[in-house]
Amino acid sequence: MGDGPEITSPSDKETKLDNLKPLIRVIDDDYAMRRSWAFLIEGEGWEVVTYSNALAFLAANDFSRPGCLLLDVRMPRMSGLELQNALKDKGVDLPIIFISGHGDIDMAVRGLKSGAVDFLQKPVDDRKLLDAISNAVLKNLNARRADAEISSFKTKLESLTQREREVIRMVAQGASNKAVAEGLGISEKTVQVHRGSAYRKLEIHNAAEIARLLMRCGDPL
C-alpha cells in the first residue's frame, strides 16, 4: 500500500465535500487494523479516511473539516506523540484518541497530558471506540462553533462607533443607562440611542450577552 490517504467512504469521492460534516481520520501502520476500524466506524454513519503513517497524514493537509484522529501511539517514521506535537505547532485543533499496545501505556498517558482527549488499549472494545469518537467529534464541533461565534462577534465590533464602544463597555460592566450617561457626560436618552444601535449591529439582546462575548474574546474594545 502507498503512503497516501485511503478513501474508505464512497461520499469522499464526490467532487464537493460538506466542510462541516465530521471526518474521522484513522492513522495506523497496520493495514488490517485500519480496515477493521474503518468498517466499524462507517457502520455508525461516519465518514472515514485512513493513513498508513503520520507523515502521509501531514502531507495530505487534511485539517479543515471537523472530526477527530484515531491515532496509534507507536508507528515507524513518526510516532503518534510526534504527530501530536507537529499538529500543535500548526495550530490544528482536531481531537486525538490514542490507541496503545500494552507496552505503550506510558506514551499514551503522556499524550493525554499533552491534550489528547482519550486513549484506548489494544485490543480495542468496539463500543468504547465508538463512544470515544462520538465524544471527540462533539468536543471539536462545539469548539469550532464557539470559535466561529467569537470571530463573528469581533467582526461586528469593528462596525461600532467609538461612542458605541464606550457605552457597551460600561453596560457590560453592569452600569445602568443613567450611570453610563453620568460617566460619559451625555444624556441618558443619547445612551439609549447608542446602546440600541450597538445591540442591533452586534445582533445581541442584553448586557449579559455582551459581557459573556467580551470576556470570551479577551475584551478587544
C-alpha positions as CSV (number, residue, x, y, z in Angstrom):
1,M,0.0,0.0,0.0
2,G,1.2,3.6,-0.7
3,D,1.5,6.3,1.9
4,G,-1.4,8.4,0.7
5,P,-4.9,8.6,2.2
6,E,-7.1,5.5,1.6
7,I,-10.6,6.8,1.0
8,T,-12.9,4.3,2.5
9,S,-16.3,6.1,2.2
10,P,-18.0,6.5,-1.2
11,S,-19.1,10.0,-0.3
12,D,-15.4,11.0,-0.1
13,K,-15.2,10.5,-3.9
14,E,-17.7,13.3,-4.6
15,T,-16.4,16.4,-6.2
16,K,-17.6,18.6,-3.4
17,L,-17.5,17.8,0.3
18,D,-19.5,19.3,3.0
19,N,-16.8,21.0,5.0
20,L,-19.0,21.0,8.1
21,K,-19.5,17.2,8.1
22,P,-17.2,15.4,10.5
23,L,-14.5,13.2,9.2
24,I,-12.7,10.5,11.2
25,R,-9.0,10.1,10.3
26,V,-7.5,6.7,11.2
27,I,-3.7,6.7,11.3
28,D,-2.1,3.3,11.9
29,D,0.7,1.4,10.1
30,D,-1.3,-1.9,10.4
31,Y,-3.4,-2.2,7.2
32,A,-5.8,-4.9,8.7
33,M,-6.4,-2.7,11.7
34,R,-7.1,0.4,9.6
35,R,-9.6,-1.5,7.5
36,S,-11.3,-3.1,10.6
37,W,-11.7,0.2,12.3
38,A,-12.9,2.0,9.2
39,F,-15.5,-0.7,8.6
40,L,-16.7,-0.4,12.2
41,I,-16.8,3.4,12.2
42,E,-18.5,3.6,8.8
43,G,-21.2,1.3,10.1
44,E,-22.2,4.1,12.6
45,G,-22.6,6.5,9.7
46,W,-19.3,8.4,10.0
47,E,-17.1,9.3,7.0
48,V,-13.6,7.8,7.4
49,V,-10.3,8.3,5.7
50,T,-7.2,6.2,6.6
51,Y,-3.5,6.8,6.5
52,S,-0.7,4.3,6.8
53,N,1.6,6.7,8.7
54,A,1.7,10.1,10.3
55,L,3.8,11.7,7.6
56,A,1.2,10.8,5.0
57,F,-1.5,12.4,7.1
58,L,0.6,15.6,7.4
59,A,1.3,15.7,3.7
60,A,-2.4,15.4,2.9
61,N,-3.0,18.7,4.9
62,D,-6.4,17.2,6.0
63,F,-7.2,19.5,8.8
64,S,-10.1,21.8,7.7
65,R,-13.1,19.5,8.4
66,P,-14.2,18.9,11.9
67,G,-13.9,15.4,13.4
68,C,-11.1,13.6,15.2
69,L,-8.0,11.5,14.8
70,L,-7.7,7.8,15.8
71,L,-4.0,7.6,16.2
72,D,-1.7,4.7,17.0
73,V,0.9,5.7,19.6
74,R,3.8,3.7,18.1
75,M,4.4,3.9,14.4
76,P,7.6,3.9,12.2
77,R,9.0,7.2,10.8
78,M,6.9,9.4,13.1
79,S,5.2,8.3,16.3
80,G,1.8,9.3,17.4
81,L,3.3,11.7,20.0
82,E,5.5,13.3,17.4
83,L,2.5,13.8,15.2
84,Q,0.6,15.3,18.1
85,N,3.4,17.9,18.7
86,A,3.5,18.6,14.9
87,L,-0.2,19.4,14.9
88,K,0.2,21.6,17.9
89,D,2.8,23.6,16.1
90,K,0.5,24.0,13.1
91,G,-2.4,25.1,15.4
92,V,-4.6,22.2,14.4
93,D,-7.5,21.7,16.8
94,L,-8.5,18.1,15.9
95,P,-9.0,16.0,19.0
96,I,-6.8,12.9,19.2
97,I,-7.8,9.5,20.5
98,F,-4.6,7.5,21.1
99,I,-4.6,3.7,20.6
100,S,-1.8,1.9,22.5
101,G,-0.5,-1.5,22.9
102,H,0.2,-2.8,26.4
103,G,3.8,-1.6,26.4
104,D,2.8,1.9,25.1
105,I,0.6,3.0,28.0
106,D,3.1,5.4,29.4
107,M,3.4,7.0,26.0
108,A,-0.4,7.3,25.7
109,V,-0.6,8.9,29.2
110,R,2.0,11.5,28.0
111,G,-0.3,12.1,25.0
112,L,-3.3,12.7,27.3
113,K,-1.2,15.2,29.4
114,S,-0.4,17.0,26.1
115,G,-4.0,17.4,25.2
116,A,-5.3,14.2,23.7
117,V,-9.0,13.5,24.6
118,D,-8.8,9.8,25.2
119,F,-6.7,6.7,24.9
120,L,-7.7,3.1,24.4
121,Q,-5.7,-0.1,24.8
122,K,-5.5,-2.8,22.2
123,P,-7.5,-4.9,21.6
124,V,-10.0,-2.0,21.5
125,D,-13.5,-2.7,22.6
126,D,-15.8,-1.6,19.8
127,R,-18.3,0.2,21.9
128,K,-15.6,2.1,23.8
129,L,-14.1,3.1,20.5
130,L,-17.3,4.4,19.0
131,D,-18.2,6.3,22.2
132,A,-14.8,7.9,22.3
133,I,-15.2,9.0,18.7
134,S,-18.6,10.5,19.4
135,N,-17.3,12.4,22.4
136,A,-14.3,13.7,20.5
137,V,-16.3,14.8,17.5
138,L,-18.8,16.6,19.7
139,K,-16.0,18.4,21.5
140,N,-14.5,19.5,18.2
141,L,-17.8,20.7,16.8
142,N,-18.6,22.7,19.9
143,A,-15.1,24.3,19.9
144,R,-15.4,25.3,16.3
145,R,-18.9,26.7,16.8
146,A,-17.6,28.7,19.7
147,D,-14.6,30.0,17.7
148,A,-16.9,31.0,14.8
149,E,-19.2,32.9,17.2
150,I,-16.2,34.8,18.6
151,S,-14.9,35.5,15.2
152,S,-18.3,36.8,14.0
153,F,-18.6,39.0,17.2
154,K,-15.2,40.6,16.6
155,T,-16.1,41.4,13.0
156,K,-19.3,43.0,14.2
157,L,-17.4,45.0,16.9
158,E,-15.5,46.7,14.1
159,S,-18.7,48.3,12.8
160,L,-19.3,50.2,16.1
161,T,-18.6,53.8,16.5
162,Q,-16.2,54.9,19.3
163,R,-19.1,56.2,21.4
164,E,-21.0,52.9,20.9
165,R,-17.9,51.0,22.1
166,E,-17.7,53.2,25.2
167,V,-21.3,52.7,26.0
168,I,-21.4,48.9,25.7
169,R,-18.1,48.5,27.7
170,M,-19.8,50.2,30.6
171,V,-23.1,48.3,30.0
172,A,-21.1,45.1,30.0
173,Q,-19.7,46.1,33.4
174,G,-23.2,46.3,34.8
175,A,-23.7,50.1,34.6
176,S,-27.2,51.4,34.1
177,N,-28.1,53.9,31.4
178,K,-28.1,56.7,34.0
179,A,-24.6,55.7,35.2
180,V,-23.3,55.5,31.7
181,A,-24.7,58.9,30.9
182,E,-23.0,60.4,34.0
183,G,-19.7,58.6,33.3
184,L,-19.6,59.8,29.7
185,G,-21.1,63.2,30.2
186,I,-24.0,62.7,27.8
187,S,-27.8,62.4,28.2
188,E,-29.5,59.2,29.2
189,K,-31.5,59.4,26.0
190,T,-28.3,59.5,24.0
191,V,-27.0,56.5,25.9
192,Q,-30.2,54.6,24.9
193,V,-29.7,55.5,21.3
194,H,-26.1,54.4,21.2
195,R,-26.9,51.2,23.2
196,G,-29.8,50.3,20.9
197,S,-27.6,50.9,17.8
198,A,-24.8,48.7,19.2
199,Y,-27.2,45.9,20.1
200,R,-28.5,45.9,16.5
201,K,-25.1,45.9,15.0
202,L,-23.9,43.1,17.3
203,E,-27.2,41.2,17.0
204,I,-27.4,40.8,20.7
205,H,-30.2,41.5,23.2
206,N,-28.9,42.1,26.6
207,A,-25.9,43.2,28.7
208,A,-25.1,39.7,29.9
209,E,-24.6,38.5,26.4
210,I,-22.2,41.4,25.7
211,A,-20.3,40.7,28.9
212,R,-20.0,36.9,28.0
213,L,-18.8,37.6,24.5
214,L,-16.3,40.3,25.5
215,M,-14.9,38.0,28.2
216,R,-14.5,35.1,25.7
217,C,-12.7,37.2,23.1
218,G,-10.4,39.0,25.6
219,D,-12.4,42.3,25.5
220,P,-11.0,43.8,22.3
221,L,-12.8,47.1,22.8
